[in-house]
Amino acid sequence: MKRLLTVLLGILMLNLAAWTSAAAQTKGMVYYLVPTLLDEFQTGSVNALSMFLGQVGYDMKTLNADNKTDAQQSQMNDVIALKPAAIILAAVDFNALKPSIEAARAAGIPVVEFDRQITSTPSDFTSVAGTVEIGHIAGDHAISLLKGKYGLKGKNGDVKGKILQVLGDPGDPYTLDIQKGFEEKMKAFPGVKIISVPAVQWEASAAGTIVSDQMLANPDIDLIFLHAAHLSVAAVASLEAAGKKPGDVMLMSSNGAPVGLDLIRKGWLNVEVEQPLYAQAAAIAMFMDKVVGKKPIKAGDYDVLGLKSVVTMETWGPNIKIPGSAITKENVDNPSFWGNLKPPTAAIKSVE
């Protein structure tokens, strides 16, 4: 018995040493404050950030605000008291979180903005999709779809049609930038009428109601462009309830979630413009050593998971913009799209 206890004690000591060594090797704890876990982009961001940060030596904990501004403000206060290596923030409310960002940085804690760009106060790094560019891509495909429907090949003024654009939350720069890019492209086509309505707080039920109401008021809508794939699910439900079948009304959405890819395969969705989730998360991990070490980040071109991305120095700090791409029935099964849930196998490295 004594010998058994000695062996067990030895095993315990070895495990303790291994655990201690592993703990010593970590570069620190990073907290990710996610706005909600109600859609697949947000849940996917948790997994992607955890994976990529782990590859460069950081641990990560996630706090979910359930789309409540006061909850996220409280979470920021709690995390500041813990003095982590860094905070990654995807803000529920961009203006309301400004004082919290400033408090964290005043305490010496770097703040990184993920996906939701905050320009009203400096942060240490921001990783976003090229949202205006997403709007441009959507605009190009909208014109192509309308030309195809009406058999048009002539001048811009010949293109006609009616588009319902369902935005996300009207206070979210992500959706406002997509709208800006989309409408910039559409200015060249005066024969196309655009009806724009926001789905407050990105609520899918709100998008379903918008589509139902607008199809009654404007039964001649040719194309519906929704700013997130989960909104498209509700839109399809409303169309089905109205007796519509795949192809009766053309649909586009953005962000590249699995539900969007499924709707392409089922024939409901014509185009999904991907938001490059994996690359956005990978970029944060690539620059985390510089962020935590408070070392300068150089402007210029960077390769992030094979995507040519650009770091610029803005008034709110270093900002990396990563391009998206269009998903159609021809390329929907490409594993590089995050909606196919096949994370990249190649490990990333910290930027020197």
URHU-V209558 format. One record per helix or strand of 3 or more residues. SS is the DSSP state (helix for helix, strand for strand). FROM is the first residue (numbers start at 1). LEN is the number of residues. Records with the same first field share a line. If there is no record, write none. Layout:
SS = FROM-LEN, FROM-LEN
//
This chain:
helix = 2-24, 40-16, 69-14, 98-9, 131-20, 156-3, 173-14, 200-3, 204-14, 229-13, 258-8, 277-16, 338-3
strand = 29-6, 59-6, 86-4, 110-5, 125-5, 161-7, 192-7, 223-4, 250-6, 271-4, 300-5, 307-8, 317-6, 325-3
//
